[in-house]
Amino acid sequence: MSGQADLSRITLHVTGMTCAACAARIEKAVGKMEGVTEVSVNIAMERAVVLLDAKRVRVEQIEARIAQLGFGACLLNSDDGKSAESREEIRRSRAMFLLSLAFTLPFFWAMVPHHVVSFSPWVPELLANPWFQLALAVPVQFGFGLPFYIRAYEALKNGSANMDVLIVLGTSTAFFYSHYLLFHPGQAMMGSGHHSPYYFDTSTMIITIVWLGRWIEASARKRTADSLSQLHAMQTDTACMLTPDSECRVPVSMLKEGDLLRVRPGERVPLDGIVAQGISAVDESLITGESMPVKKRKGDRVIGGTLNGSGVLEIRVLHTTGQSTVTRMIRMVEEAQNAKAPIQRVADKIAAVFVPVIAVTAVCTFLYWYGLGEPGAAGGALEKAIAVLLIACPCALGLATPVSILVASGRAAQKGIVYKGGAALERLHQTDILLFDKTGTVTLGIPKVTDVIAAEGETQATLLSKLAGAEQLSEHPLSRAVVEEAERRGLRVPDCGSFMAVPGRGVRAEVHGRGIVAGTRRWLEEQGIPFAGTEKVTGPLRSQGKQLIYVAVDGRPAGVVALADTLRPTAASALRQLKKQGMDIRLVTGDHDAAAKAVAERLGNVRYYADMLPDQKLGLVRRLQSQGKRVTMVGDGVNDAPALAAADIGVAVGNGTDVAKAAADVHLLKSDLKAMADAVRISRKTMVNIYQNMVLSFCYNALAIPAALSGHLAPWMACTAMALSSLTVIINALRLKRV
């Protein structure tokens, strides 16, 4: 146990990765280090998450190990640095492409007569001069191509291979073969259908196209992080703090729990808090996905990062920076994006052996064409082998899963849905049985007066007014509901003289000199106050699951007030949507059978379990799982935590307890259950998108490799197709931004 307590999780920003083989190499090398328990590298996010024992290994040692592999690594402290480095990567890739293109354009010009049939454009003789071609190729091969050589060397030095190895093999073979022919003119041989015996154009065009692909890919990756950047933008740096004597602006990081802040119209709420003074409408759309502003008044909770409307609010800080809703939301989204979904492990295993297999295939291709296909035609055989090396890049396969999860988790965050890991995003839509807690999840968790039945000599107004006067000093939820209903109807709540609450029974009070006794029927009848004649009226109310308060005035029956926990406005429609998605919906509650049955009927006659204690909810989950069912539990309270933790997927709803949030795999920031239907839909769409990406990757290789083997793809065409395959996967994943 002590060993577990020493483990800590760090996130590193890793630069220089070019394909899935790079990520696999880092995982293998770092995973072997003493003190490292777990490592996961995400190529789409350019991050490595490491679980380590700080007493046995330091962060600096891990960074140094990654540097030995030929990559850059630094501890990730903020997203701003990451964004700056992403922009720098885009600028660098663009500059390398444009400079390389300047040296490559003369080769394109020289190739025009070989591809245009209708006319023969003028081409300067200088462009066909092999020495001039050599002069153009050297800066591209050893200047703009130097990063590929460095990373390929580091990969081979550590006993692995990546896409850089394939690029270096292909371009170096073309360059040095041409160089050899240039200095040994008697050995020059025409390649199959090629315009000259030299392949300087091949090496330069490959490097140029690779830099173009890197530029496009870096730009596309940056777009996938837009939603997370929006969350970071919601965090303010300063806040207006109120003191007994004045107000002053202070850094948000200096604020502590209990500080009083003033938020003016148009400003963002700095931190989570409780409204101490003021009324305003607050825009919570970026947190909860709700489009309409929410009215806030004294006692209401506000979320840090939300936008204040036209009123001035004074709020009491509830959570400091590290524990605010936005910070926790960012942390959970990043964890989901960094974590690997189970399906990605398949792609990783394939990518780990892909490059060596392709290298061997390229050698076999050369030998076949040189010996059998076109005997003695070294140039043509070489061209085909280079095409094989370049066409079979595992980049698209490596990006297929992480880029989809990156986009989907960001889109879900915009809808107020936070997945704690890639596994939750992958498995949620596979749910067989969806268990919903009743109180506070399907219902509002706040009782409301539904019926007021007055005895002879009383009216509904006088009965409710007297009962509110007697209940106003009680903290019981039913008592508060009675007082609120009286105030809502505009009734005067009279002062209460004497007051006594009897736990589990009711209250006794004096209101305007009248003795009021209110509570359970059994308690009142024990005091000699008969209610036998009310059964005809109260029976149907009890069968509907409503709670009844029997009221007596001066020892005589005065009436009955019925209360019920009301359904959330969208609960029934949300559950209908989930049923259409193939879910078996069931209700589970600690409430009595009549109340559970009434709610289940209003939800569309769903199956229900009543009188369930926390350990019984846990037992239910395990019993269903033992039947081979995949169970998702949705709840919000402490009593739901064991079941949330045991379920295949646990979902915490709205402002539920911290215990429930900690036990859950998915957190719905709003209490609208339509978010649950959205969460399942996003999960399903994401998995469809991942399968599409993987199919695209496999089909691309299945079609392209045979074409290269048979000589139907020139090397520059193979390189272009390789770049387009990665771009296709990224563009397909970006469609999830519209889910």
Salt bridges, closest charged atoms under 4 A:
ASP6 OD2 - LYS55 NZ 3.59
GLU27 OE2 - LYS340 NZ 2.45
GLU34 OE2 - ARG56 NH2 3.79
GLU46 OE1 - HIS13 NE2 3.57
GLU46 OE2 - ARG221 NH1 3.79
GLU60 OE1 - ARG58 NE 3.85
ASP79 OD1 - ARG47 NH2 3.69
GLU85 OE1 - HIS13 ND1 2.30
GLU88 OE1 - ARG91 NH2 3.04
GLU154 OE1 - LYS157 NZ 3.16
ASP164 OD2 - ARG151 NE 3.23
ASP164 OD1 - ARG214 NH2 3.82
ASP201 OD2 - HIS194 NE2 3.97
ASP201 OD2 - HIS195 NE2 3.61
GLU217 OE2 - ARG221 NH2 2.68
GLU247 OE1 - ARG262 NH1 2.47
GLU247 OE2 - ARG264 NH2 2.61
ASP259 OD1 - LYS256 NZ 3.57
GLU284 OE2 - LYS296 NZ 3.10
GLU314 OE2 - ARG262 NH2 2.99
GLU334 OE2 - ARG47 NH1 3.74
GLU334 OE2 - HIS232 NE2 3.73
ASP348 OD2 - LYS340 NZ 2.56
GLU374 OE2 - LYS384 NZ 3.88
GLU383 OE2 - HIS194 NE2 3.68
ASP432 OD2 - ARG630 NE 3.34
ASP437 OD1 - LYS617 NZ 3.26
ASP451 OD2 - LYS546 NZ 2.72
GLU458 OE2 - LYS466 NZ 2.94
GLU475 OE1 - ARG480 NH1 3.88
GLU485 OE2 - ARG488 NH2 2.79
GLU485 OE2 - ARG489 NE 2.81
GLU525 OE2 - ARG521 NE 3.00
GLU526 OE1 - ARG505 NH1 2.65
GLU535 OE1 - ARG521 NH1 2.85
GLU535 OE2 - ARG542 NH2 2.37
ASP554 OD2 - ARG514 NE 2.62
ASP584 OD2 - ARG586 NH2 2.95
ASP591 OD2 - LYS438 NZ 3.23
ASP591 OD1 - HIS592 NE2 3.81
ASP640 OD1 - LYS617 NZ 2.81
ASP678 OD1 - ARG681 NH1 2.79
